[in-house]
Structures are given as structure tokens and as C-alpha cells.
Amino acid sequence: MEKIKEYISQEKQISEMEYELIKEFIKLRKDANLSQQDIANQSKIIRTTIARIENGMNSPQVKTMLQILEPLGYTLKIEKINNKD
């Protein structure tokens, strides 16, 4: 039972980090006054994919996130997690 609780906790943490990443991407896009179509045109990713990512319907692949962040002048970075424990 403890393993199940640990797995659920880990999955929740990963989902929260993904949500924060997507939320930050949306903020960057809007701050740059770019539409989903603008990002699609510049990144060569179809707008529908960007919309599904922003709506939480698709979990973005690393390659896709790199492509849609590039027109905004951003990239992904590996960062140590600060445990709250």
C-alpha cells in the first residue's frame, strides 16, 4: 500500500511540474503578444498541437517544447528540485 501512495504522490508532483511549465509557456507567449498561430508558424508545430498542450489535453514531448519555446527566445533547463520536506 505504501508503494502505491508513493507512486501516486510522485505522479501528482510530475503533473504539477508539467502544469507549471505549460502555464509559464502560455504567460511567455501572451507577454510577447503572440498567438498560438504565430508560434505555430515560427516553430513549425501545428497550432492544434499547441492548443492541446495549452489546454492540458496533450503532454508535450521535450522536442516539441524546445521547438515552441525557441521563437520566444527560451529553452528548457534541468534544475535540482528543492524538496519541501
C-alpha positions in Angstrom: 0.0 0.0 0.0 2.9 2.4 0.8 4.4 1.9 -2.7 1.0 2.9 -4.2 0.9 6.0 -2.1 4.4 6.9 -3.1 3.7 6.3 -6.8 0.6 8.5 -6.6 2.5 11.2 -4.8 5.2 11.1 -7.5 2.7 11.2 -10.3 1.0 14.2 -8.7 4.3 16.1 -8.4 5.2 15.4 -12.0 1.7 16.6 -13.2 2.1 19.7 -11.1 5.5 20.5 -12.6 4.1 19.9 -16.1 1.2 22.2 -15.4 3.6 24.9 -14.2 5.7 24.6 -17.3 2.7 24.9 -19.6 1.4 27.8 -17.5 4.7 29.6 -17.9 4.8 29.0 -21.6 1.3 30.5 -22.0 2.4 33.5 -20.0 5.6 34.0 -22.1 3.5 33.7 -25.3 0.9 36.2 -24.2 3.5 38.6 -22.8 5.2 38.5 -26.3 1.7 39.3 -27.9 2.0 36.1 -29.9 -1.0 33.9 -30.8 -0.9 30.2 -31.0 -0.8 30.5 -34.7 2.2 32.9 -34.6 4.1 30.3 -32.5 2.9 27.5 -34.9 4.2 29.4 -37.9 7.6 30.2 -36.3 8.1 26.7 -34.7 6.7 24.5 -37.5 4.5 22.9 -34.9 0.8 22.8 -35.9 -1.5 25.2 -34.0 -3.7 22.3 -32.9 -0.8 20.7 -31.1 0.0 24.0 -29.3 -3.7 24.4 -28.3 -3.9 20.8 -27.0 -0.7 21.4 -24.9 -2.0 24.7 -23.5 -5.4 23.0 -22.6 -3.7 20.1 -20.9 -5.0 17.6 -23.4 -1.5 16.6 -24.6 1.6 16.1 -22.6 4.3 17.8 -24.5 7.4 16.0 -25.7 10.7 17.6 -24.9 11.4 18.2 -28.6 8.1 19.9 -29.1 8.6 22.2 -26.0 12.0 23.1 -27.3 10.6 24.0 -30.7 7.7 26.1 -29.4 9.9 27.9 -26.8 12.6 28.8 -29.4 10.6 31.6 -31.1 10.2 33.2 -27.6 13.9 33.1 -27.0 13.7 30.4 -24.3 14.8 26.8 -23.8 14.4 24.1 -21.2 16.9 23.6 -18.4 17.4 20.8 -15.9 17.2 22.1 -12.4 17.6 20.5 -9.0 14.3 20.0 -7.2 14.1 21.7 -3.8 12.3 19.2 -1.6 9.8 20.8 0.8 10.4 18.1 3.4 
